[in-house]
Structure formats: C-alpha cells, structure tokens
C-alpha cells in the first residue's frame, strides 16, 4: 500500500487549520439578458415566457436569447401560460444532513412548452401524484414578488 | 499533420460587470466569430472551449455549463483549463483536433465572468498556496507578482518608473480598441502615484477584473481556402510547465516560456524570432510581465527590454509592436478570454483589418502567448498570413 492508513475510524479524523480567517469570497449572479426579462414578466405580470426558435420549432422555457441547436438569436417571446404537466417527480424524505424531514416534500419537473421548470408541488398527497398530471403555478401576491423563481410559491394540481 | 488556419474571429466588449450570463457572453463571441466567416453552427465539427477556475463564474463544472453557449450542443466538446494560460492553450487544443485529421472545423471559445465573485475574485486563490507552509500567512496572488517583479527589477537595475512604461504603452494602444473597458490615457506619473498594493506592485501596474468572451474558428487547409482568401495559418504551437516549487524556479526569467517559445518557433521554421516576428502579443496581466515574456519569447535580449521599450522599438509603429490590441492592461482581463483575444488581434492585424490600431507595413508573422496555472505554465501560438 502506498497510502499509510493512520486513521481507521472517521471520528478520529482531524484537519490542520490553516488559519482563523474564513474563506473570504462569495458569488453573486446576474440573471442575464433572457433571465432579466423572464423574471420581470413573472414579477410584474405573473406570466411565464418562453422563446421560440422558428427553424427548430422549439419553445424554450425559461426563455433564452439563442437556440442551442442552430445558434439563431431568439427574438420571438411567447406567453406560454402558467400551466404544465408533470414530466417527472421525486419525493424527498431526508434533509441534506440525512435526518428525516418532518413531512416529505414533493419536487416536480413541470413541462411547459418545450422546457422544464423544477419546483415544489403542493396540494397533492404523495399517493396521488402521477407523471402526466396537469399542474398550475401558484404565484406569491404581487407585492411580495422579488423577481426570482421563488415568486412562484409552488405548482398545484389543476 | 495537416495545416490549420484561423478563418474567423469574434469577441465581446470587455467590461467590469456584464448583465449577460457566462453562457450568453460565450454565445455573443461565438456567434460573431461564425458570422465573420459566414458559417453556421451545422458547419462546425467540434468545439474546444476554455475557462479558468470554476469559482470565477461561481459554477462548478463550468465547462459543461458553458458548452451550449460555445456551440457545443451535440458535438464533440472538450474544455481546456490551464489557469491564465487557458486562452492560448485552448487554441492549441483546437489545432490538435484539426491537425490530427479528426475534424475539419473547430470552434475555439473562451469565457470568463469574474464579476460574480464578491468582494473580489482574489479570494478564490487562497487554496492554490501550500496548505502547510504558506496558507497560514493568508497570501494572495499579488504576493507572487510582487516577489517576481522585485527580483526582476533588482536583477537588471530597473526602477518602478521603468516598469510603469508598459502600462502606459499598452493602455495607450487599448484606447483604440473598441472592445476595451478603459476610456482614459494613463501617464507614468499616474502609475507611480496609484496606490501600492504589495510593493513594488501599484494598482495601475495591474490589469483589471473583467467579464468577457472571445472566439475563433479553425479550419483544415482545403476548407480554409474555400472559405476565405485570407486564411491566417497556425504555423507553430508550444507549451511547457516549469516546477511549481518557487525555490527551484527563476523569478526574474520565465523559463516556463523559454522552451514553449522555442518549440513553437522550431515548428514554424523561425530561426531568428526577434527579426522575423512582426507583432507580439505577450501575456501582460502586470506591466513587468510583458517585459518578462518578451525576453522569454526570445524577442528581446535579457535585461535590454526596457531600453528597447524606451526607444520606441515596441510601439505601434516600431520594429516589433508589443500588444497592439492593448493587451490585458489596455483591453481588460477576463482570464481565459484575454488570451484568446490576443490571437483574435493577430488574426485581424495579419489580415489588415485592425482599423485604427493597424500595425503598418503588412505584418506577416505574429506570436501570442499566455501564462498561468500555478504561475508556471506557458502556451505559445505563432500565426502567419
């Protein structure tokens, strides 16, 4: 063995502290050219927009500024409504640290036009979810919206 | 090996903070490069894209994330990452794809969005230092440059004023570049009076933090000749790594570049680079680094570079213009994109399309170089018309 096995129990592991200063930097992101407009529509008008590529016949949701397939600039924005269907889902029972959640949460991939939005599902029991089920976005009241994906509180069955 | 040409180029403006996402920045540069040679994405066989640390854009697996913005959807796509050297190294990577005979066309795209790091991208570099012997001192990159610059100045008897001449030269060139993030001319006094960050490095000796992207289109010889009357040939490539140990590395002479440059010149059949090369785009994140690299590129005798700079040898209308683009100091430094920008510049210069900053006398040969990793990698590309 090239590696000396000095610690046999994880709990014995120690690290050498390189100093008391915490890692001094964080990331802050921009929503981008498409994202700026996409989230403005959600925030101000409660609408979900896609962008359509005429030659590839694809409507991207969330809207983008270019078609990844043919690289044309996408100028046509389409109001795709606030309803979609469940493309896939998962039920989360444990927290990130591995403890049981108080109640399981349902995460859905909602197909809207040719895109997917990942979000929570509410108003539906774990036993009743089905792939292909129609769902609708439930927005926060306008005054509470901040221009982000959390402006949609959750999706709920139609 | 097959001959490989650059047939198109494009870049975004370099800015301090772009609204565009990293993907969108990459798209703008890529689309411009494709449009410049009337190609569509379907004409592209493969993609070689580059970006420096994931942490800058704040996205792990940044290469995979960026791919579709670089035209990589459903194509053979590979990311290159050798720190600051990425922008030139990605071109060598793309050159391999075509020279080998595997592909006829290749998009090379480099992107960096450093503004997402708050308060400053410097913070991400703490972990490049040795965890046991260095990190507890809370070092940052400026320390490395300061130690190198000081050693270089001491070795040849240079002053801070000598070093400031580079920022003045490059920033002056950059004023003529529409992609530059700067508007103001800078004097030697301005550089000397700017605050000292880590002696002897003052603020204006340092390139800025930037967002941007740059792209080129590579093609095999028969394809290139069909596409354009003015292909710019990749005549030589070279790259090497020096040791990562400070103690066994020269701080006043870039040995990491010496061998890479000789490798590229040998391939290009260049015996006397200082006489044969018409335009140099040495990597210039700091003023002294451009001088360092001119020596490593064998374009200036060691310890004589400041003299030649003072004599106008490296001016736009001099014998060997240095950084006609403006370089990192004059255009901006979105890390990987900055290296590719240097090759874009050579493409435009050698085709006579550089507008106001065109080097006179129909230049024939140019060399671009970038430097990075743990300050010990160098990549060199020689191009000719």
Contacts between the chains, C-beta under 8 A, distances in Angstrom:
chain1	res1	chain2	res2	distance
A	16	B	131	7.0
A	16	B	132	6.8
A	18	B	131	5.7
A	18	B	135	4.1
A	18	B	136	5.2
A	19	B	135	6.7
A	19	B	136	4.7
A	19	B	138	6.1
A	21	B	138	6.0
A	23	B	123	6.8
A	23	B	126	7.0
A	24	B	119	7.9
A	24	B	123	4.3
A	24	B	126	7.5
A	25	B	117	5.5
A	25	B	118	6.7
A	25	B	119	6.8
A	25	B	120	6.7
A	25	B	121	7.2
A	25	B	122	7.5
A	25	B	123	2.8
A	25	B	124	5.9
A	26	B	117	7.7
A	26	B	118	5.3
A	27	B	55	7.7
A	27	B	57	7.9
A	27	B	58	3.0
A	27	B	116	4.7
A	27	B	117	6.1
A	27	B	118	6.9
A	28	B	58	7.9
A	28	B	116	5.8
A	28	B	118	4.9
A	29	B	21	7.7
A	29	B	58	6.4
A	29	B	116	5.5
A	30	B	17	7.7
A	30	B	18	7.1
A	30	B	19	5.4
A	30	B	20	7.2
A	30	B	21	6.5
A	30	B	116	7.6
A	31	B	21	7.5
A	32	B	19	6.7
A	32	B	20	5.6
A	32	B	21	3.5
A	32	B	23	7.6
A	32	B	24	5.1
A	33	B	19	6.3
A	33	B	20	5.6
A	33	B	21	7.7
A	33	B	24	5.5
A	34	B	24	7.2
A	35	B	21	6.8
A	36	B	19	6.6
A	65	B	24	5.8
A	65	B	27	6.9
A	66	B	24	7.8
A	66	B	27	4.9
A	66	B	31	7.2
A	66	B	69	7.6
A	68	B	68	4.0
A	68	B	73	4.3
A	69	B	41	7.8
A	69	B	73	5.9
A	69	B	74	7.6
A	70	B	40	7.3
A	70	B	41	6.0
A	70	B	42	7.2
A	71	B	27	7.6
A	71	B	30	7.4
A	71	B	31	6.2
A	71	B	34	6.9
A	71	B	40	7.2
A	71	B	41	4.0
A	71	B	71	6.1
A	73	B	31	7.2
